């Protein structure tokens, strides 16, 4: 079997790249390790930068996003019972859209199926061959059947644990990592959100986030120990702890109910360099991970897709390698800025085990400076809504 672009990973970044390439007549085959239902069952963040929204529009997949997504012109930040608002449209003229990553993926699957694009699910034993040559190929098995996929390029969209990054030799790649000493316990509940905008809360008891998927589906998080397990937390214990961490007036308005999903996510910052080796290009979590504070994971993956898609367009339409040769440099320049923002926001909002009294005073000073300084608010708003590609 032969195609132009082999895409390893059938999550949102791989599907978005495939659909964008399809709009330009560039063929691809998507290889996904799990089933479609499994991919759609993963609960992820849902704050979309305008750059990602525009890519969905270009891919022809934004109708439902615009019909059902929630435009957010700002966000709320609290510390103790104090709360202030960062106005995105005032500072940048640009909002974000709250629309679940699962729904983004669902829309992309529908478009792929409508276009007749090939996706092989339940693939095992994926091996990338000849990535540093002009004739790369991928071998894999499906239901015990051995397959070989020849291609011009390989897009590694297979996440942190995938084969793509590991294919780049150790003497070529360099990895940077920070592991945070806590996790996020998150629940999904069929309840109205406590506020029409997201609330990021700094509390002496730890961080909390009040988010939503729609008017009757809410997503809440609290900072927890890495040793905790979801089953350690009853729904009642979660709601009580959340109420302790958000301002009293918000806690009084909180509608509680049974959780329909509960999980714990560890936090890490991770970047590998370079993001290209020969004809292999890394996208999204295969190359970098950010803490969920600020919702940059899916959005940084989208910026990777933007740079790679345009590079492949130039190759096939203009016979030019200039943009694909610059892919790693351009993608990493934006990735590191997103990493900085997520690290800064996480540092300001969470409680760390080794924080001194001085550290805590500095954290409050940082919050109060942000509350009172328009330039600081503008800088935060610019990063939150998404830096330009």
N, C-alpha and C positions, 0 to 999 in steps of 0.2 A: 504494500500500500504506500502511496506517495501523496504528499500535500506540500503546500508552501510553508505554512507555519504550524509546528506541533506545539500545542499548549498543554502543559502538564498542570492539572488542577482545574476543577470545575466549580470553583467558588466564584464570587462576584468579579474579581479582577480578571480571571481567565475567561469568563463568559463575556465580560464587557469588551475585552480585547478582541475576542472572536467576532462579536457582533459589529464592532467598529470596522474590522477588516472586511467583513462581509459587505458592508455598505460601499466599499471600494473595489469589490470583486476579487479580493484576496482570499484564497482558500485556507482553511485551518481545520484541524482535528483536535478535539478536546479530550483529554484522558483524565478521568476522575476515579480516585481510589475507593470512594464510598458510593452509596446509592443516591439517587436524586432526593428521596425522602429524608435521608440522613442529613444531607447538605441543607435542606430547607428546614430541618429541625433545630439547627444551631441558632441560639439566641445571641445576637450581637448588637452593637450600638446602632443608633439611628439618626445621628445628626449629620446632615449632608452639606458640604460646602457647595458654593455655586459652581465651582469648577467641575465637580462630579455631576451636578445637575445638568450642566451643558453637555458633558460627554454622553449622558443618558439621552438627551435630546438628539444629539448627533447620531446616536445608535438607533433612534426611532423607538425608544423604550420609556419615554417620560410621561405618557398620557395619564396613567394611573397615579404616578408620583405627584403630578400637578393637581389631580382631582382629589386625592386623599391625603397628601402630605400637609403638614402644618408649618406655615411660615412663622419663624421666630425672629423678631426684631431685636431681641436682647436676651440677657440671662441674669439671674439673681445670684448674689454671693452673700453668704451669711457667716458671721462669727459670733457665737453666743446667741443673744437675742437681737443683735444688730444685723441689718440686711440692707444691701444697696444693689442698684441695677447698673449693668453695663449695656448701653444702648448701641447696638450694632449699626443701625441705619443712621443714627446721628453722627457716628464717628467714621463710618465707611460707606454709607449709602447702600449697603448690601446685607440681606438677612441670611439665615441658614434655614434649611428645611428639615423638619423632623419626620422621618420616614424610615421604618425599620430596615435593617440590612437584609433580613429575610425576605422582605417585599421587593427590594432591589433585585435580589437573586431570583425570586419567582418571576419577575418581569423579564429578566434576561433569559431564563430558561424558556419562557413562552416565545420570545422572539427567535431564539435559536431553533426551536422546534418548528416554528412557522416557516423559517428560512430553509429548513431541511438540512441544517448543519449537523455534522456528525459529532456525537458525544459517546465515548465508550466508558461505561460505568463499571465498578467493581474490578478495576485493573489491579494486578499484582505484579511484583517482580520487575518494576520499571527500572530500566537502565539506559542512561544516555551515552551514546557512542559518538566519537569523532567530533565533539563540540568545538575542538580547536582546528578543525579542517573545514574544507569547503563542501563536504558531503556528510553532514551529521545525520544520525538516525536514532530512533528510540525503539527498544524492544520491551515487550511486556506480555503478560498473559491475562486472558479473560476466560474464566471457567475451565482452566487447564489448557486452553488453546494458546500456543505461542504465536505472537504477532510481531511484525517489524514495520515501523513507520518511517519512511524516508522523507526528508524535508530540507528546506533551505535554511530555516531558523528554528530555534527552540525557545519558547517563553516558559520560564519556570515560575508558575503561579501556585505552587503546591505547598506553601506555608513553611513554618519554622522547622517542622519535622520531615519535610519532603526530601526527595533525592537531589533536587536541582542544585541547591547550595553545596551539598556534599560532593557534587561532581567536580566543582572547582578545586584544583589541587591546593593543599595546605600551604605550599610555598608561594602561592599566588594570592590567596585571600587573607585578609586580616579582619578580625572580629573584635567589636567593642561592646561591652555589656555592663549594665548596672541592674542588680536584682534588688527589689525593694523588700523591706522586712515586714510586709503585711499583704493581705489580699482584699478583694472586694466580695462580700456576700451579696448576691443579687436575687431579687424575686420579681416575678411577673404576676400581676393580679388583675382580675377583671373588675377594676374599680376606677372611678374618675380620678384624674391626676389632682394632686393637692393644690397645684398652681398651673396657670396656663403657660408658664415659662419654666425652664429648668432651674432648680435651686442647687447650687454647690455649697455645702455647709462645712465649715471648720468648727469643730466642737472639742472641748477638753476630753470628751469620750472617744474622739476619732472622727474621721471624715464621714459624710453622708451625701448622697445625690438623689434628688427627686426628679425623675424623668417620666416620659410617657411614650406610648405608641399611637394612641388615638384617644378620643374622649371617654372611652370606657375600658381602656387597657393601659395600666401604669407599670413603670419599671422603676424600682427603688434599689439602692445599694447602701451598704454600710461597710466601713473599714473593719476588717477582722484579722485575727491571728492566722498565720499560715498553717498552724496546727489544727485549726477548726475544720470541721466537716459539715456539709449542708444539713445532715441529719442531726447534728448537735443543736440546731436552732429550730424551735417550733415557730409556727407563724406568729403566735402571740408574743413570744420573746423578741422576734424581729421587729414587730410593730412597736412594742414598748421601747426598744432601743432606738429606733428611728425617731420616735417622738422626742426622746431626750436630746437628740443631736440637731434638731432643726428649731428655728425660732418658735416660741410658745404660741403665737397667733397662727402660724402654719400648722403646728401640731394639733391645735384645736379643730382645724378644718379637715384633717386627714381622715379619709374614708378607708377603713381597713376591710379585709376580706381574705378568703383562703388563697394561698399561692397556687398558681398553675405551673410554675417552674421555679426551681431554686438551685443555685449553683454558686461556687466560689471560684474566682479568677485570680491567679497570682499576678503581680505587676512586675514588669521588667522593661528596661530600655535596651535595645539591641540593634546594632548596625554591622553589616558586613561590607567590605570593600575589596575589589570593585564589584559592581553589579552586572558586569559582562565578562564573559570569557569566550573568546572566539565567536561562535554563532549561538551561544547560550546567553540569555538575558534573564536576570532575576527580577521579579515583580512582587510587591507587597510583602507579606510576612516571610517569604522566602529570603528576603534581604534585610528586613528591618521590622522591629516591633516597638511600639510606643505604649506607655501606660494609658489606660482608657480615659484618664482625666483630660477633658477637652475633645475627646472623640476624633482622634487623628488617624486611627488605624486604617479604616476603609478609605479615608480621604487621601492618605499618602499613597496607598495602593493605586488609587485613581490617577494621581499625578504621574506615577510610574507608567501606567497604561497610556496616558496622554503622550509622554515622550517616546515610548516605544512604538505606538501606533503611527505617529507622525514620521518617525524614522523609517519604519517599514513602508509607509506610503511613498516616501521619497525614493526608497530603493526600487520599488516596483514601478512607480509612475515616472520617475525622473532618472532612473539608473544612477542614483547618487547614494553614497555611503556616508555622507557628512553627518547626518543626524543620528544614524545608528552608532557612528563612531563617537559621538558626543553623549550618547545615552547615559552612561554611568555617571559622567561628570555632572550633567544637568540634573539627573534624578537625585543624586546624593546631595547636591547643593541645597535642594528643597527639603530633602529628608532631614538633614541635620538641623535645619531651622525648626521643623516640626518637633524633632526630638527635644530641642532646647525648650520650646514652649511647653510641651507635656511634662518635662522634668521640672520646670519652674512652677507650673500650676500645681503639680503634685506636691512639690516641696512646701508650697504655701498653705495647702489645704489639709494635709495629713498630720497625724501625730506619729513621731518616730520614737522607737524604744530608747534611744540614747540622747534625746533632746535635753539640753540643760535649761535652767530658768532663763538664761540669756537668749538661747535659741527661740524659746517661746515668745519672749518679748519682741524679738526681731520678726517673728512670724506675724504678730499683731501689727507691728509697725508697717510691714509690707502691705497688709490688708488695708490699714487706714490710709496709707499713701495712695493705694489704688482707688480707695473710696473718694478721696479728696482731690486727686490730680487728673485733669482732663487728658493730659498727654499720656499718662500711664494707661488710662482707660482706652484711649485711641490705639495704643500699641497692642493692648490685649485684644481689642475688638478686631484689629487687622489680622492677628494670628488666628483668632477663633473662627472667623468667617472664611479664612483660607488665604494664604499668600498667593500671589499670581504665579501661573506656570511659566 
